[in-house]
Amino acid sequence: MNEEQLSVVLGTISEPVKNVYKLRSRKEVDEIQRLIRIFKINEEQKIKHKMLAIKNLATMKVVYSNN
C-alpha cells in the first residue's frame, strides 16, 4: 500500500511543506498505529518464512545427500 492509497483510506491530507499528516482525532492516531503494527507483523512473518524455507532446504539437501 503506497502513501496515496493510505491517504484515501484514512481520509488524511499530507502537508507537503511540513511532510507530516495532520490527525484531528484520537481515532485517526489509533488507526495509524494499527497499520504500523500490521506492517511490523507482516515483516516479522516474512523473516520467519524465509528462515523456515532455508531450514527446509538444508534438511532436504541432507536427506538427498544421504541417499
Buried (B, 14 or more C-beta within 10 A) or exposed (E): EEEEEBEEEBEBEBEEEEEEBEBEEEEBEEBBEEBEEEEEEEEEEEEEEEEEEEEEEEEEEEEEEEE
